[in-house]
């Protein structure tokens, strides 16, 4: 995967994540698989690695909120 494609995928995940809180059509499992695929596809640059870490944290926060319902 090219760095350009990685950046596009990260930007897309960062864009849709807030929407998952109110409209979780595909489920968090799907979106976690997407971020895991990006993480394992290539060695991440430091900035991309920070973004992946932040996305994982946000997924965890959403999971915590859903499990409390």
mmJSON file of the N, C-alpha and C atoms, coordinates in Angstrom:
{"data_MODEL":{"atom_site":{
"group_PDB":["ATOM","ATOM","ATOM","ATOM","ATOM","ATOM","ATOM","ATOM","ATOM","ATOM","ATOM","ATOM","ATOM","ATOM","ATOM","ATOM","ATOM","ATOM","ATOM","ATOM","ATOM","ATOM","ATOM","ATOM","ATOM","ATOM","ATOM","ATOM","ATOM","ATOM","ATOM","ATOM","ATOM","ATOM","ATOM","ATOM","ATOM","ATOM","ATOM","ATOM","ATOM","ATOM","ATOM","ATOM","ATOM","ATOM","ATOM","ATOM","ATOM","ATOM","ATOM","ATOM","ATOM","ATOM","ATOM","ATOM","ATOM","ATOM","ATOM","ATOM","ATOM","ATOM","ATOM","ATOM","ATOM","ATOM","ATOM","ATOM","ATOM","ATOM","ATOM","ATOM","ATOM","ATOM","ATOM","ATOM","ATOM","ATOM","ATOM","ATOM","ATOM","ATOM","ATOM","ATOM","ATOM","ATOM","ATOM","ATOM","ATOM","ATOM","ATOM","ATOM","ATOM","ATOM","ATOM","ATOM","ATOM","ATOM","ATOM","ATOM","ATOM","ATOM","ATOM","ATOM","ATOM","ATOM","ATOM","ATOM","ATOM","ATOM","ATOM","ATOM","ATOM","ATOM","ATOM","ATOM","ATOM","ATOM","ATOM","ATOM","ATOM","ATOM","ATOM","ATOM","ATOM","ATOM","ATOM","ATOM","ATOM","ATOM","ATOM","ATOM","ATOM","ATOM","ATOM","ATOM","ATOM","ATOM","ATOM","ATOM","ATOM","ATOM","ATOM","ATOM","ATOM","ATOM","ATOM","ATOM","ATOM","ATOM","ATOM","ATOM","ATOM","ATOM","ATOM","ATOM","ATOM","ATOM","ATOM","ATOM","ATOM","ATOM","ATOM","ATOM","ATOM","ATOM","ATOM","ATOM","ATOM","ATOM","ATOM","ATOM","ATOM","ATOM","ATOM","ATOM","ATOM","ATOM","ATOM","ATOM","ATOM","ATOM","ATOM","ATOM","ATOM","ATOM","ATOM","ATOM","ATOM","ATOM","ATOM","ATOM","ATOM","ATOM","ATOM","ATOM","ATOM","ATOM","ATOM","ATOM","ATOM","ATOM","ATOM","ATOM","ATOM","ATOM","ATOM"],
"id":[1,2,3,4,5,6,7,8,9,10,11,12,13,14,15,16,17,18,19,20,21,22,23,24,25,26,27,28,29,30,31,32,33,34,35,36,37,38,39,40,41,42,43,44,45,46,47,48,49,50,51,52,53,54,55,56,57,58,59,60,61,62,63,64,65,66,67,68,69,70,71,72,73,74,75,76,77,78,79,80,81,82,83,84,85,86,87,88,89,90,91,92,93,94,95,96,97,98,99,100,101,102,103,104,105,106,107,108,109,110,111,112,113,114,115,116,117,118,119,120,121,122,123,124,125,126,127,128,129,130,131,132,133,134,135,136,137,138,139,140,141,142,143,144,145,146,147,148,149,150,151,152,153,154,155,156,157,158,159,160,161,162,163,164,165,166,167,168,169,170,171,172,173,174,175,176,177,178,179,180,181,182,183,184,185,186,187,188,189,190,191,192,193,194,195,196,197,198,199,200,201,202,203,204,205,206,207],
"type_symbol":["N","C","C","N","C","C","N","C","C","N","C","C","N","C","C","N","C","C","N","C","C","N","C","C","N","C","C","N","C","C","N","C","C","N","C","C","N","C","C","N","C","C","N","C","C","N","C","C","N","C","C","N","C","C","N","C","C","N","C","C","N","C","C","N","C","C","N","C","C","N","C","C","N","C","C","N","C","C","N","C","C","N","C","C","N","C","C","N","C","C","N","C","C","N","C","C","N","C","C","N","C","C","N","C","C","N","C","C","N","C","C","N","C","C","N","C","C","N","C","C","N","C","C","N","C","C","N","C","C","N","C","C","N","C","C","N","C","C","N","C","C","N","C","C","N","C","C","N","C","C","N","C","C","N","C","C","N","C","C","N","C","C","N","C","C","N","C","C","N","C","C","N","C","C","N","C","C","N","C","C","N","C","C","N","C","C","N","C","C","N","C","C","N","C","C","N","C","C","N","C","C","N","C","C","N","C","C"],
"label_atom_id":["N","CA","C","N","CA","C","N","CA","C","N","CA","C","N","CA","C","N","CA","C","N","CA","C","N","CA","C","N","CA","C","N","CA","C","N","CA","C","N","CA","C","N","CA","C","N","CA","C","N","CA","C","N","CA","C","N","CA","C","N","CA","C","N","CA","C","N","CA","C","N","CA","C","N","CA","C","N","CA","C","N","CA","C","N","CA","C","N","CA","C","N","CA","C","N","CA","C","N","CA","C","N","CA","C","N","CA","C","N","CA","C","N","CA","C","N","CA","C","N","CA","C","N","CA","C","N","CA","C","N","CA","C","N","CA","C","N","CA","C","N","CA","C","N","CA","C","N","CA","C","N","CA","C","N","CA","C","N","CA","C","N","CA","C","N","CA","C","N","CA","C","N","CA","C","N","CA","C","N","CA","C","N","CA","C","N","CA","C","N","CA","C","N","CA","C","N","CA","C","N","CA","C","N","CA","C","N","CA","C","N","CA","C","N","CA","C","N","CA","C","N","CA","C","N","CA","C","N","CA","C","N","CA","C","N","CA","C","N","CA","C"],
"label_alt_id":[null,null,null,null,null,null,null,null,null,null,null,null,null,null,null,null,null,null,null,null,null,null,null,null,null,null,null,null,null,null,null,null,null,null,null,null,null,null,null,null,null,null,null,null,null,null,null,null,null,null,null,null,null,null,null,null,null,null,null,null,null,null,null,null,null,null,null,null,null,null,null,null,null,null,null,null,null,null,null,null,null,null,null,null,null,null,null,null,null,null,null,null,null,null,null,null,null,null,null,null,null,null,null,null,null,null,null,null,null,null,null,null,null,null,null,null,null,null,null,null,null,null,null,null,null,null,null,null,null,null,null,null,null,null,null,null,null,null,null,null,null,null,null,null,null,null,null,null,null,null,null,null,null,null,null,null,null,null,null,null,null,null,null,null,null,null,null,null,null,null,null,null,null,null,null,null,null,null,null,null,null,null,null,null,null,null,null,null,null,null,null,null,null,null,null,null,null,null,null,null,null,null,null,null,null,null,null],
"label_comp_id":["UNK","UNK","UNK","UNK","UNK","UNK","UNK","UNK","UNK","UNK","UNK","UNK","UNK","UNK","UNK","UNK","UNK","UNK","UNK","UNK","UNK","UNK","UNK","UNK","UNK","UNK","UNK","UNK","UNK","UNK","UNK","UNK","UNK","UNK","UNK","UNK","UNK","UNK","UNK","UNK","UNK","UNK","UNK","UNK","UNK","UNK","UNK","UNK","UNK","UNK","UNK","UNK","UNK","UNK","UNK","UNK","UNK","UNK","UNK","UNK","UNK","UNK","UNK","UNK","UNK","UNK","UNK","UNK","UNK","UNK","UNK","UNK","UNK","UNK","UNK","UNK","UNK","UNK","UNK","UNK","UNK","UNK","UNK","UNK","UNK","UNK","UNK","UNK","UNK","UNK","UNK","UNK","UNK","UNK","UNK","UNK","UNK","UNK","UNK","UNK","UNK","UNK","UNK","UNK","UNK","UNK","UNK","UNK","UNK","UNK","UNK","UNK","UNK","UNK","UNK","UNK","UNK","UNK","UNK","UNK","UNK","UNK","UNK","UNK","UNK","UNK","UNK","UNK","UNK","UNK","UNK","UNK","UNK","UNK","UNK","UNK","UNK","UNK","UNK","UNK","UNK","UNK","UNK","UNK","UNK","UNK","UNK","UNK","UNK","UNK","UNK","UNK","UNK","UNK","UNK","UNK","UNK","UNK","UNK","UNK","UNK","UNK","UNK","UNK","UNK","UNK","UNK","UNK","UNK","UNK","UNK","UNK","UNK","UNK","UNK","UNK","UNK","UNK","UNK","UNK","UNK","UNK","UNK","UNK","UNK","UNK","UNK","UNK","UNK","UNK","UNK","UNK","UNK","UNK","UNK","UNK","UNK","UNK","UNK","UNK","UNK","UNK","UNK","UNK","UNK","UNK","UNK"],
"label_asym_id":["A","A","A","A","A","A","A","A","A","A","A","A","A","A","A","A","A","A","A","A","A","A","A","A","A","A","A","A","A","A","A","A","A","A","A","A","A","A","A","A","A","A","A","A","A","A","A","A","A","A","A","A","A","A","A","A","A","A","A","A","A","A","A","A","A","A","A","A","A","A","A","A","A","A","A","A","A","A","A","A","A","A","A","A","A","A","A","A","A","A","A","A","A","A","A","A","A","A","A","A","A","A","A","A","A","A","A","A","A","A","A","A","A","A","A","A","A","A","A","A","A","A","A","A","A","A","A","A","A","A","A","A","A","A","A","A","A","A","A","A","A","A","A","A","A","A","A","A","A","A","A","A","A","A","A","A","A","A","A","A","A","A","A","A","A","A","A","A","A","A","A","A","A","A","A","A","A","A","A","A","A","A","A","A","A","A","A","A","A","A","A","A","A","A","A","A","A","A","A","A","A","A","A","A","A","A","A"],
"label_entity_id":["1","1","1","1","1","1","1","1","1","1","1","1","1","1","1","1","1","1","1","1","1","1","1","1","1","1","1","1","1","1","1","1","1","1","1","1","1","1","1","1","1","1","1","1","1","1","1","1","1","1","1","1","1","1","1","1","1","1","1","1","1","1","1","1","1","1","1","1","1","1","1","1","1","1","1","1","1","1","1","1","1","1","1","1","1","1","1","1","1","1","1","1","1","1","1","1","1","1","1","1","1","1","1","1","1","1","1","1","1","1","1","1","1","1","1","1","1","1","1","1","1","1","1","1","1","1","1","1","1","1","1","1","1","1","1","1","1","1","1","1","1","1","1","1","1","1","1","1","1","1","1","1","1","1","1","1","1","1","1","1","1","1","1","1","1","1","1","1","1","1","1","1","1","1","1","1","1","1","1","1","1","1","1","1","1","1","1","1","1","1","1","1","1","1","1","1","1","1","1","1","1","1","1","1","1","1","1"],
"label_seq_id":[1,1,1,2,2,2,3,3,3,4,4,4,5,5,5,6,6,6,7,7,7,8,8,8,9,9,9,10,10,10,11,11,11,12,12,12,13,13,13,14,14,14,15,15,15,16,16,16,17,17,17,18,18,18,19,19,19,20,20,20,21,21,21,22,22,22,23,23,23,24,24,24,25,25,25,26,26,26,27,27,27,28,28,28,29,29,29,30,30,30,31,31,31,32,32,32,33,33,33,34,34,34,35,35,35,36,36,36,37,37,37,38,38,38,39,39,39,40,40,40,41,41,41,42,42,42,43,43,43,44,44,44,45,45,45,46,46,46,47,47,47,48,48,48,49,49,49,50,50,50,51,51,51,52,52,52,53,53,53,54,54,54,55,55,55,56,56,56,57,57,57,58,58,58,59,59,59,60,60,60,61,61,61,62,62,62,63,63,63,64,64,64,65,65,65,66,66,66,67,67,67,68,68,68,69,69,69],
"pdbx_PDB_ins_code":[null,null,null,null,null,null,null,null,null,null,null,null,null,null,null,null,null,null,null,null,null,null,null,null,null,null,null,null,null,null,null,null,null,null,null,null,null,null,null,null,null,null,null,null,null,null,null,null,null,null,null,null,null,null,null,null,null,null,null,null,null,null,null,null,null,null,null,null,null,null,null,null,null,null,null,null,null,null,null,null,null,null,null,null,null,null,null,null,null,null,null,null,null,null,null,null,null,null,null,null,null,null,null,null,null,null,null,null,null,null,null,null,null,null,null,null,null,null,null,null,null,null,null,null,null,null,null,null,null,null,null,null,null,null,null,null,null,null,null,null,null,null,null,null,null,null,null,null,null,null,null,null,null,null,null,null,null,null,null,null,null,null,null,null,null,null,null,null,null,null,null,null,null,null,null,null,null,null,null,null,null,null,null,null,null,null,null,null,null,null,null,null,null,null,null,null,null,null,null,null,null,null,null,null,null,null,null],
"Cartn_x":[0.85,0.0,0.895,0.55,1.338,1.039,1.984,1.794,0.579,0.391,-0.748,-2.073,-2.167,-3.391,-3.607,-2.53,-2.615,-3.188,-2.684,-3.172,-4.652,-5.072,-6.484,-7.347,-6.897,-7.666,-7.761,-6.659,-6.689,-7.639,-7.583,-8.472,-9.936,-10.212,-11.587,-12.039,-11.195,-11.548,-11.753,-10.901,-11.063,-12.366,-12.784,-14.022,-15.266,-15.262,-16.468,-16.609,-15.515,-15.571,-16.615,-16.706,-17.753,-19.163,-19.364,-20.68,-21.046,-20.055,-20.325,-21.059,-20.866,-21.522,-23.039,-23.513,-24.953,-25.539,-24.718,-25.25,-24.246,-24.26,-23.277,-23.797,-23.884,-24.485,-23.652,-22.361,-21.521,-20.956,-21.041,-20.527,-19.051,-18.673,-17.298,-16.306,-16.733,-15.827,-15.251,-16.099,-15.656,-14.611,-14.91,-14.009,-12.705,-12.763,-11.511,-10.664,-11.308,-10.568,-9.896,-10.566,-9.965,-8.705,-8.758,-7.58,-6.47,-6.817,-5.814,-5.131,-5.901,-5.319,-4.323,-4.646,-3.711,-2.443,-2.635,-1.513,-0.547,-1.072,-0.237,0.227,-0.306,0.03,1.456,1.968,3.306,3.796,5.062,5.614,5.098,4.492,3.892,4.923,4.781,5.574,5.07,5.907,5.492,4.146,3.884,2.611,1.43,1.594,0.528,0.314,1.394,1.288,0.51,0.736,-0.004,-1.49,-1.79,-3.188,-3.873,-3.169,-3.728,-3.987,-3.043,-3.209,-4.423,-4.572,-5.718,-7.025,-7.05,-8.257,-8.602,-7.603,-7.855,-8.439,-7.905,-8.411,-9.869,-10.175,-11.542,-12.491,-12.048,-12.861,-13.135,-12.12,-12.286,-13.305,-13.263,-14.212,-15.645,-15.812,-17.145,-17.618,-16.728,-17.076,-17.511,-16.802,-17.131,-18.509,-18.824,-20.119,-21.242,-21.013,-22.044,-22.273,-21.206,-21.366,-22.05,-22.069,-22.74,-24.249,-24.685,-26.126,-26.92],
"Cartn_y":[-1.173,0.0,1.234,2.178,3.399,4.311,5.196,6.154,7.037,7.401,8.234,7.523,6.245,5.484,5.341,5.112,5.021,6.311,7.441,8.73,8.922,8.524,8.632,7.756,6.538,5.636,6.148,6.667,7.233,8.426,9.29,10.462,10.016,8.987,8.479,7.945,7.17,6.628,7.745,8.75,9.88,10.632,10.647,11.334,10.566,9.261,8.487,8.149,8.17,7.743,8.499,9.816,10.5,10.051,9.668,9.219,7.861,7.072,5.747,5.822,6.907,7.059,7.096,7.737,7.89,6.935,6.442,5.616,4.521,3.459,2.393,1.292,1.594,0.695,-0.572,-0.426,-1.583,-2.235,-1.589,-2.154,-1.833,-1.778,-1.44,-2.506,-3.749,-4.828,-4.532,-4.134,-3.809,-2.694,-1.625,-0.469,-0.796,-1.609,-2.048,-2.862,-3.695,-4.476,-3.564,-2.492,-1.538,-0.908,-0.465,0.186,-0.838,-2.059,-3.104,-3.424,-3.453,-3.713,-2.63,-1.386,-0.297,-0.433,-0.793,-0.888,-2.006,-3.084,-4.228,-4.233,-3.34,-3.326,-2.862,-1.995,-1.45,-0.827,-0.494,0.215,1.647,2.071,3.402,4.461,5.609,6.765,7.224,7.948,8.35,9.077,9.982,10.699,9.774,8.837,7.876,6.945,6.549,5.68,6.378,7.672,8.435,8.483,8.651,8.694,7.355,6.259,4.925,4.738,5.147,5.034,5.842,7.051,7.888,7.241,6.672,6.0,4.798,4.011,2.858,3.322,4.398,4.945,5.375,6.027,6.468,5.278,4.215,3.003,2.445,2.428,1.926,2.761,4.082,4.96,4.686,4.482,4.171,2.835,1.84,0.524,0.643,1.426,1.601,2.228,3.21,3.849,2.928,2.114,1.175,0.082,-0.413,-1.508,-1.06,0.249,0.761,0.883,0.834,1.001,-0.202],
"Cartn_z":[0.0,0.0,0.0,-0.843,-0.922,0.265,0.535,1.63,1.338,0.072,-0.316,-0.001,-0.344,-0.058,1.442,2.182,3.64,4.214,3.762,4.245,3.912,2.714,2.339,3.24,3.507,4.357,5.793,6.313,7.67,7.734,6.742,6.719,6.671,5.892,5.819,7.176,7.83,9.147,10.158,10.122,11.042,10.76,9.517,9.147,9.602,9.423,9.734,11.21,11.945,13.342,14.16,14.089,14.866,14.485,13.246,12.8,13.388,13.757,14.314,15.645,16.34,17.636,17.464,16.403,16.213,15.184,14.26,13.174,12.833,13.593,13.469,12.535,11.226,10.258,10.058,9.837,9.556,10.81,11.916,13.157,13.368,14.614,14.95,14.527,14.446,14.044,12.662,11.746,10.387,10.412,11.147,11.16,11.881,12.923,13.572,12.601,11.797,10.801,9.79,9.409,8.463,9.032,10.291,10.878,11.115,11.482,11.669,10.345,9.264,7.948,7.565,7.868,7.572,8.403,9.642,10.569,10.168,9.651,9.323,7.87,7.034,5.618,5.361,6.188,5.986,7.286,7.278,8.424,8.388,9.478,9.526,9.875,9.256,9.645,11.007,11.76,13.113,13.165,12.237,12.239,12.008,11.089,10.812,12.0,12.639,13.813,14.929,15.107,16.133,15.782,14.502,14.076,14.309,14.021,14.26,15.751,16.582,18.033,18.483,17.962,18.335,17.879,16.665,16.189,17.062,17.421,18.3,19.637,20.197,21.452,21.287,20.165,19.928,19.784,19.099,19.011,20.404,21.241,22.613,23.379,23.182,23.865,23.388,22.098,21.567,22.118,22.108,22.671,24.117,24.898,26.312,26.469,25.65,25.725,25.324,24.303,23.846,24.878,25.471,26.428,27.717,27.991,29.186,28.986,27.72,27.449,27.879],
"occupancy":[1.0,1.0,1.0,1.0,1.0,1.0,1.0,1.0,1.0,1.0,1.0,1.0,1.0,1.0,1.0,1.0,1.0,1.0,1.0,1.0,1.0,1.0,1.0,1.0,1.0,1.0,1.0,1.0,1.0,1.0,1.0,1.0,1.0,1.0,1.0,1.0,1.0,1.0,1.0,1.0,1.0,1.0,1.0,1.0,1.0,1.0,1.0,1.0,1.0,1.0,1.0,1.0,1.0,1.0,1.0,1.0,1.0,1.0,1.0,1.0,1.0,1.0,1.0,1.0,1.0,1.0,1.0,1.0,1.0,1.0,1.0,1.0,1.0,1.0,1.0,1.0,1.0,1.0,1.0,1.0,1.0,1.0,1.0,1.0,1.0,1.0,1.0,1.0,1.0,1.0,1.0,1.0,1.0,1.0,1.0,1.0,1.0,1.0,1.0,1.0,1.0,1.0,1.0,1.0,1.0,1.0,1.0,1.0,1.0,1.0,1.0,1.0,1.0,1.0,1.0,1.0,1.0,1.0,1.0,1.0,1.0,1.0,1.0,1.0,1.0,1.0,1.0,1.0,1.0,1.0,1.0,1.0,1.0,1.0,1.0,1.0,1.0,1.0,1.0,1.0,1.0,1.0,1.0,1.0,1.0,1.0,1.0,1.0,1.0,1.0,1.0,1.0,1.0,1.0,1.0,1.0,1.0,1.0,1.0,1.0,1.0,1.0,1.0,1.0,1.0,1.0,1.0,1.0,1.0,1.0,1.0,1.0,1.0,1.0,1.0,1.0,1.0,1.0,1.0,1.0,1.0,1.0,1.0,1.0,1.0,1.0,1.0,1.0,1.0,1.0,1.0,1.0,1.0,1.0,1.0,1.0,1.0,1.0,1.0,1.0,1.0,1.0,1.0,1.0,1.0,1.0,1.0],
"B_iso_or_equiv":[0.0,0.0,0.0,0.0,0.0,0.0,0.0,0.0,0.0,0.0,0.0,0.0,0.0,0.0,0.0,0.0,0.0,0.0,0.0,0.0,0.0,0.0,0.0,0.0,0.0,0.0,0.0,0.0,0.0,0.0,0.0,0.0,0.0,0.0,0.0,0.0,0.0,0.0,0.0,0.0,0.0,0.0,0.0,0.0,0.0,0.0,0.0,0.0,0.0,0.0,0.0,0.0,0.0,0.0,0.0,0.0,0.0,0.0,0.0,0.0,0.0,0.0,0.0,0.0,0.0,0.0,0.0,0.0,0.0,0.0,0.0,0.0,0.0,0.0,0.0,0.0,0.0,0.0,0.0,0.0,0.0,0.0,0.0,0.0,0.0,0.0,0.0,0.0,0.0,0.0,0.0,0.0,0.0,0.0,0.0,0.0,0.0,0.0,0.0,0.0,0.0,0.0,0.0,0.0,0.0,0.0,0.0,0.0,0.0,0.0,0.0,0.0,0.0,0.0,0.0,0.0,0.0,0.0,0.0,0.0,0.0,0.0,0.0,0.0,0.0,0.0,0.0,0.0,0.0,0.0,0.0,0.0,0.0,0.0,0.0,0.0,0.0,0.0,0.0,0.0,0.0,0.0,0.0,0.0,0.0,0.0,0.0,0.0,0.0,0.0,0.0,0.0,0.0,0.0,0.0,0.0,0.0,0.0,0.0,0.0,0.0,0.0,0.0,0.0,0.0,0.0,0.0,0.0,0.0,0.0,0.0,0.0,0.0,0.0,0.0,0.0,0.0,0.0,0.0,0.0,0.0,0.0,0.0,0.0,0.0,0.0,0.0,0.0,0.0,0.0,0.0,0.0,0.0,0.0,0.0,0.0,0.0,0.0,0.0,0.0,0.0,0.0,0.0,0.0,0.0,0.0,0.0],
"pdbx_formal_charge":[null,null,null,null,null,null,null,null,null,null,null,null,null,null,null,null,null,null,null,null,null,null,null,null,null,null,null,null,null,null,null,null,null,null,null,null,null,null,null,null,null,null,null,null,null,null,null,null,null,null,null,null,null,null,null,null,null,null,null,null,null,null,null,null,null,null,null,null,null,null,null,null,null,null,null,null,null,null,null,null,null,null,null,null,null,null,null,null,null,null,null,null,null,null,null,null,null,null,null,null,null,null,null,null,null,null,null,null,null,null,null,null,null,null,null,null,null,null,null,null,null,null,null,null,null,null,null,null,null,null,null,null,null,null,null,null,null,null,null,null,null,null,null,null,null,null,null,null,null,null,null,null,null,null,null,null,null,null,null,null,null,null,null,null,null,null,null,null,null,null,null,null,null,null,null,null,null,null,null,null,null,null,null,null,null,null,null,null,null,null,null,null,null,null,null,null,null,null,null,null,null,null,null,null,null,null,null],
"auth_seq_id":[1,1,1,2,2,2,3,3,3,4,4,4,5,5,5,6,6,6,7,7,7,8,8,8,9,9,9,10,10,10,11,11,11,12,12,12,13,13,13,14,14,14,15,15,15,16,16,16,17,17,17,18,18,18,19,19,19,20,20,20,21,21,21,22,22,22,23,23,23,24,24,24,25,25,25,26,26,26,27,27,27,28,28,28,29,29,29,30,30,30,31,31,31,32,32,32,33,33,33,34,34,34,35,35,35,36,36,36,37,37,37,38,38,38,39,39,39,40,40,40,41,41,41,42,42,42,43,43,43,44,44,44,45,45,45,46,46,46,47,47,47,48,48,48,49,49,49,50,50,50,51,51,51,52,52,52,53,53,53,54,54,54,55,55,55,56,56,56,57,57,57,58,58,58,59,59,59,60,60,60,61,61,61,62,62,62,63,63,63,64,64,64,65,65,65,66,66,66,67,67,67,68,68,68,69,69,69],
"auth_comp_id":["UNK","UNK","UNK","UNK","UNK","UNK","UNK","UNK","UNK","UNK","UNK","UNK","UNK","UNK","UNK","UNK","UNK","UNK","UNK","UNK","UNK","UNK","UNK","UNK","UNK","UNK","UNK","UNK","UNK","UNK","UNK","UNK","UNK","UNK","UNK","UNK","UNK","UNK","UNK","UNK","UNK","UNK","UNK","UNK","UNK","UNK","UNK","UNK","UNK","UNK","UNK","UNK","UNK","UNK","UNK","UNK","UNK","UNK","UNK","UNK","UNK","UNK","UNK","UNK","UNK","UNK","UNK","UNK","UNK","UNK","UNK","UNK","UNK","UNK","UNK","UNK","UNK","UNK","UNK","UNK","UNK","UNK","UNK","UNK","UNK","UNK","UNK","UNK","UNK","UNK","UNK","UNK","UNK","UNK","UNK","UNK","UNK","UNK","UNK","UNK","UNK","UNK","UNK","UNK","UNK","UNK","UNK","UNK","UNK","UNK","UNK","UNK","UNK","UNK","UNK","UNK","UNK","UNK","UNK","UNK","UNK","UNK","UNK","UNK","UNK","UNK","UNK","UNK","UNK","UNK","UNK","UNK","UNK","UNK","UNK","UNK","UNK","UNK","UNK","UNK","UNK","UNK","UNK","UNK","UNK","UNK","UNK","UNK","UNK","UNK","UNK","UNK","UNK","UNK","UNK","UNK","UNK","UNK","UNK","UNK","UNK","UNK","UNK","UNK","UNK","UNK","UNK","UNK","UNK","UNK","UNK","UNK","UNK","UNK","UNK","UNK","UNK","UNK","UNK","UNK","UNK","UNK","UNK","UNK","UNK","UNK","UNK","UNK","UNK","UNK","UNK","UNK","UNK","UNK","UNK","UNK","UNK","UNK","UNK","UNK","UNK","UNK","UNK","UNK","UNK","UNK","UNK"],
"auth_asym_id":["A","A","A","A","A","A","A","A","A","A","A","A","A","A","A","A","A","A","A","A","A","A","A","A","A","A","A","A","A","A","A","A","A","A","A","A","A","A","A","A","A","A","A","A","A","A","A","A","A","A","A","A","A","A","A","A","A","A","A","A","A","A","A","A","A","A","A","A","A","A","A","A","A","A","A","A","A","A","A","A","A","A","A","A","A","A","A","A","A","A","A","A","A","A","A","A","A","A","A","A","A","A","A","A","A","A","A","A","A","A","A","A","A","A","A","A","A","A","A","A","A","A","A","A","A","A","A","A","A","A","A","A","A","A","A","A","A","A","A","A","A","A","A","A","A","A","A","A","A","A","A","A","A","A","A","A","A","A","A","A","A","A","A","A","A","A","A","A","A","A","A","A","A","A","A","A","A","A","A","A","A","A","A","A","A","A","A","A","A","A","A","A","A","A","A","A","A","A","A","A","A","A","A","A","A","A","A"],
"auth_atom_id":["N","CA","C","N","CA","C","N","CA","C","N","CA","C","N","CA","C","N","CA","C","N","CA","C","N","CA","C","N","CA","C","N","CA","C","N","CA","C","N","CA","C","N","CA","C","N","CA","C","N","CA","C","N","CA","C","N","CA","C","N","CA","C","N","CA","C","N","CA","C","N","CA","C","N","CA","C","N","CA","C","N","CA","C","N","CA","C","N","CA","C","N","CA","C","N","CA","C","N","CA","C","N","CA","C","N","CA","C","N","CA","C","N","CA","C","N","CA","C","N","CA","C","N","CA","C","N","CA","C","N","CA","C","N","CA","C","N","CA","C","N","CA","C","N","CA","C","N","CA","C","N","CA","C","N","CA","C","N","CA","C","N","CA","C","N","CA","C","N","CA","C","N","CA","C","N","CA","C","N","CA","C","N","CA","C","N","CA","C","N","CA","C","N","CA","C","N","CA","C","N","CA","C","N","CA","C","N","CA","C","N","CA","C","N","CA","C","N","CA","C","N","CA","C","N","CA","C","N","CA","C","N","CA","C","N","CA","C","N","CA","C"],
"pdbx_PDB_model_num":[1,1,1,1,1,1,1,1,1,1,1,1,1,1,1,1,1,1,1,1,1,1,1,1,1,1,1,1,1,1,1,1,1,1,1,1,1,1,1,1,1,1,1,1,1,1,1,1,1,1,1,1,1,1,1,1,1,1,1,1,1,1,1,1,1,1,1,1,1,1,1,1,1,1,1,1,1,1,1,1,1,1,1,1,1,1,1,1,1,1,1,1,1,1,1,1,1,1,1,1,1,1,1,1,1,1,1,1,1,1,1,1,1,1,1,1,1,1,1,1,1,1,1,1,1,1,1,1,1,1,1,1,1,1,1,1,1,1,1,1,1,1,1,1,1,1,1,1,1,1,1,1,1,1,1,1,1,1,1,1,1,1,1,1,1,1,1,1,1,1,1,1,1,1,1,1,1,1,1,1,1,1,1,1,1,1,1,1,1,1,1,1,1,1,1,1,1,1,1,1,1,1,1,1,1,1,1]
}}}
